[in-house]
């Protein structure tokens, strides 16, 4: 019985070794072309004769000499204007989180009872509290709805949209 157990262990050991050998052979066969691919990719990179210094040079340079002499730089970068969003877009992006659920005492859009007293104060008061924020017993309104990236005109457009839906 001990001879059968010994033979069984030797057979399992030889089988495992053979399987491992086949796995290593397949792995090596699969990856033997990788150095050639690397050489080909590197060859394309270096084929145009560019030097290392040319490939790692900065994308842009600053004209410091022009600033020191008082001359205007030859090219002027123009800032891209942010596209103006309408009130509904601003509301969907920033205001909907509080004004749809009534979080922190925010009056729900479309609830005429909650908005009547606020609308009666006038649009200028609504604009001021929306742009600057308020803290009162009824609730809290962070400045610009908690999104400082909004312009005053975008906040006012959102107020107009909310008021139109809540009259």
C-alpha positions in Angstrom: 0.0 0.0 0.0 2.9 2.3 0.7 4.3 1.6 -2.7 1.0 2.7 -4.4 1.0 5.9 -2.4 4.6 6.6 -3.3 3.9 5.9 -7.0 0.8 8.2 -6.8 2.9 11.1 -5.4 5.6 10.6 -8.0 3.0 10.6 -10.8 1.4 13.8 -9.5 4.8 15.4 -9.2 5.8 14.5 -12.7 2.4 15.5 -14.1 2.6 18.9 -12.4 6.1 19.4 -13.6 5.1 18.6 -17.2 2.2 21.0 -17.0 4.4 23.7 -15.7 6.9 23.1 -18.4 4.2 23.3 -21.1 3.0 26.6 -19.6 6.5 28.1 -19.6 7.0 27.0 -23.2 3.7 28.6 -24.3 4.6 31.8 -22.4 8.0 32.1 -24.0 6.7 31.3 -27.4 4.0 34.0 -27.0 6.4 36.7 -25.9 9.4 36.1 -28.1 8.3 38.7 -30.6 8.1 41.6 -28.1 11.7 42.8 -28.5 11.2 43.1 -32.3 8.0 45.1 -31.8 9.8 47.5 -29.4 12.6 47.9 -31.8 10.2 48.7 -34.6 8.3 51.3 -32.5 11.5 52.9 -31.4 12.7 52.9 -35.0 9.7 55.0 -36.1 10.4 57.4 -33.3 14.0 57.9 -34.2 13.6 57.6 -38.0 13.0 61.3 -38.6 16.5 62.2 -37.2 15.2 64.1 -34.2 17.4 64.4 -31.2 16.5 63.9 -27.6 16.7 67.6 -27.0 14.1 68.2 -29.8 11.7 65.6 -28.5 11.7 66.8 -24.9 11.7 70.6 -25.5 8.9 72.6 -23.9 5.6 73.0 -25.7 5.6 76.8 -25.3 8.1 79.4 -24.3 7.6 82.8 -22.6 8.9 85.9 -24.2 10.6 87.5 -21.1 12.7 90.0 -23.2 9.6 91.6 -24.6 8.1 92.1 -21.1 11.4 93.7 -19.9 11.7 96.1 -22.8 8.1 97.1 -22.7 7.3 95.8 -26.1 4.1 93.9 -26.7 4.6 90.2 -27.5 4.1 89.3 -31.2 1.2 86.9 -30.5 -1.5 87.5 -28.0 -3.4 84.6 -26.4 -7.1 85.2 -26.2 -9.0 83.7 -23.3 -11.8 81.4 -24.4 -15.1 82.8 -23.3 -17.2 80.4 -21.3 -20.4 79.7 -23.0 -23.3 81.5 -21.4 -25.9 79.1 -20.0 -29.6 79.8 -19.7 -31.5 79.7 -16.4 -32.8 76.1 -16.9 -29.3 74.8 -17.5 -27.9 76.5 -14.4 -30.8 75.3 -12.4 -30.3 71.7 -13.6 -26.5 71.9 -12.9 -26.5 73.6 -9.5 -29.9 74.4 -8.0 -31.9 71.3 -8.5 -30.2 69.4 -5.6 -31.7 71.6 -2.9 -34.7 73.2 -4.6 -36.3 69.9 -5.8 -36.0 68.2 -2.4 -36.4 71.2 -0.1 -33.0 70.6 1.6 -31.9 73.1 4.3 -35.2 75.0 4.1 -34.9 75.6 0.4 -38.4 76.4 -1.1 -39.3 73.7 -3.6 -39.7 74.9 -7.2 -43.3 75.0 -8.2 -44.6 75.4 -4.6 -46.5 78.7 -4.9 -47.1 78.9 -1.1 -43.4 78.8 -0.3 -42.4 81.2 -3.1 -45.2 83.8 -2.7 -43.6 85.8 0.2 -40.2 85.7 -1.5 -41.5 86.8 -4.9 -43.4 89.6 -3.1 -40.1 91.1 -1.9 -39.1 91.7 -5.5 -36.6 90.3 -7.9 -33.7 92.5 -6.7 -34.0 90.9 -3.2 -34.1 87.4 -4.7 -31.1 88.2 -6.9 -29.2 89.6 -3.9 -29.9 86.6 -1.6 -29.0 84.2 -4.4 -25.8 85.9 -5.4 -24.6 86.7 -1.8 -26.3 83.9 0.1 -28.4 84.1 3.3 -28.7 82.5 6.7 -32.0 82.8 8.4 -34.4 80.9 10.6 -36.2 79.5 7.6 -33.0 78.0 6.1 -29.7 78.5 4.5 -28.8 79.6 1.0 -25.1 79.5 0.1 -23.7 82.2 -2.1 -24.4 81.4 -5.8 -26.0 78.1 -4.7 -22.6 76.8 -3.5 -21.1 77.1 -7.0 -18.6 80.0 -7.0 -17.9 79.4 -10.7 -21.3 80.8 -11.7 -21.4 84.3 -12.9 -23.9 86.8 -11.4 -25.9 86.8 -14.7 -26.1 83.0 -14.6 -27.4 83.0 -11.1 -30.0 85.7 -12.0 -31.1 83.6 -15.0 -31.6 80.7 -12.7 -33.6 82.8 -10.3 -35.8 84.0 -13.2 -36.3 80.4 -14.3 -37.3 79.3 -10.8 -39.7 82.2 -10.3 -41.4 81.6 -13.6 -42.0 78.0 -12.6 -43.2 78.9 -9.1 -45.8 81.7 -9.8 
